[in-house]
Amino acid sequence: MYTIIYFSPTGNTKHLARELGTKLSLEGSKVIELDTIKSYDLEKDEHLIFMTPIHGFNAPRTVKRFVKNMPAGLYKRVSIITVGCNKIWVNDAVSLELKKKFIKKGYEIVVDKVLAMPLTFIMNFPEETKVKMIEESTTEISSIANEIMQNQQSNKKVKMKSKMITFIGKAEDPAARLFGLELHGTKACTSCGICWNNCPENNIKKGAKGKPKFGLSCMMCMKCIYKCPEDAITPYISKFIPIKGGYSINNK
């Protein structure tokens, strides 16, 4: 009856997707990581729950492309859950573009929620703050599950100032592409291939001497940095962007 598709480069959205899957009594095969499936391979179901992190007050490029390529007629209803570092008005318009794409395909939008989880770049929140945010959002998943089961439609009103923030946030995309050119593998790199085999935008290739080579398609999702077992990927200049020591929700 329900299918959850989530995108989660650093683990926040994955944690909440699995919690929601448990609340809805879903089998593991019904909780799908977006990176692992093509839109044309999706199976029909009653209700799609689509979960994505927020990048620059917008859905990530990978997510937008996936939804754009999804066939019509797969689902009757869609719920959207976006995950950012706060639930205030600045993130209210994040889902608008996705909603338009889903509605164009004939899908009815039911739940439209924003959940807050710890920031995964630039600023590392205090440990107690991170724990509190994770606990609160995990608890809120129960309420969202009930709304989904009852087909209780969200009536979120999006103010113009929220739409403006989302519009301005689109400027992060070209900046993210340039950030990709800053990335490189240090001497600690073992050429394991995890980064170039798992980049959502296929921005990483195996370069000279087995070191990763980065292109202009980066979206600054941090997956390559935080999934590197040797902590061997870093920017040349913008070293303040990745959290020092990495980030993993499994440690919270």
C-alpha positions, 0 to 999 in steps of 0.5 A, spaced: 500 500 500 505 504 501 512 505 498 517 510 501 523 513 496 528 517 500 535 520 498 540 521 503 547 522 502 549 523 509 544 519 513 539 524 516 533 522 511 535 515 511 534 514 519 527 518 518 525 513 512 526 507 516 523 510 522 517 511 518 517 504 514 517 501 521 511 505 523 507 503 517 509 496 518 513 496 511 517 490 509 525 493 507 523 492 500 518 498 500 523 503 503 527 504 497 534 509 497 533 513 491 540 512 488 539 504 488 533 504 483 531 507 476 524 511 475 522 507 470 523 500 474 518 503 480 512 498 481 505 501 482 502 502 489 497 506 492 501 511 496 508 514 495 512 517 500 517 521 497 523 523 502 529 528 501 534 533 504 534 540 503 540 543 499 540 551 499 532 551 500 531 547 494 530 539 493 537 537 490 538 536 483 538 529 483 531 528 486 528 533 481 531 529 475 528 523 478 521 526 479 521 529 473 523 522 469 517 518 473 512 515 469 505 517 470 499 513 473 504 509 478 501 512 484 494 515 487 497 519 492 504 522 494 506 525 500 512 529 501 517 530 507 523 534 506 529 534 511 533 540 513 536 543 519 530 547 521 522 547 521 521 555 520 518 559 514 525 559 510 524 552 508 516 552 507 517 553 499 522 547 498 516 542 496 513 546 491 517 544 485 516 537 487 509 538 488 508 541 481 511 535 478 507 530 481 501 534 480 502 534 473 503 527 473 496 526 476 498 525 483 494 527 489 498 530 494 497 528 501 502 530 507 507 535 506 511 536 512 518 539 513 522 535 519 529 538 522 535 534 523 542 536 524 546 540 519 551 536 516 556 542 513 559 548 515 557 548 522 557 542 527 551 543 532 552 542 539 551 534 541 545 535 546 542 539 540 543 534 535 540 529 540 534 533 541 533 534 534 533 527 532 529 525 538 524 530 536 523 528 529 523 521 530 517 522 535 514 526 529 514 521 524 509 517 528 504 523 527 506 523 520 505 516 519 498 517 522 496 522 517 498 518 511 494 512 514 488 517 514 489 520 508 489 527 512 491 532 507 496 538 509 494 545 508 500 548 508 500 556 506 507 558 503 508 565 504 511 569 498 518 570 503 519 563 503 518 562 495 523 568 495 528 564 499 527 558 495 528 562 489 535 565 491 537 559 494 538 556 487 544 560 486 547 554 491 547 550 485 553 553 481 557 554 487 556 547 488 559 545 481 565 549 483 566 546 490 566 539 486 573 542 482 576 544 489 575 536 492 581 532 491 583 525 494 589 526 499 595 521 500 590 517 505 586 515 499 587 507 497 583 508 491 577 503 494 572 506 489 567 508 494 566 515 492 566 514 484 561 508 484 556 512 489 556 519 487 549 521 485 551 525 480 556 521 477 561 527 478 567 523 480 571 518 475 577 514 477 583 518 475 591 518 474 594 513 479 587 511 482 585 517 485 578 520 484 578 526 479 572 531 480 568 534 475 563 540 474 557 536 476 557 536 484 551 538 488 555 539 495 551 533 498 557 531 502 556 523 500 563 522 498 567 526 504 563 523 509 562 516 506 570 515 505 573 510 510 580 513 510 577 521 511 581 522 504 577 527 500 577 534 502 577 541 499 583 545 497 581 552 500 574 551 502 576 546 508 570 550 513 565 547 509 565 539 511 564 538 518 571 537 521 571 529 523 565 528 518 558 526 520 554 520 521 547 520 525 549 513 527 554 516 532 548 520 535 
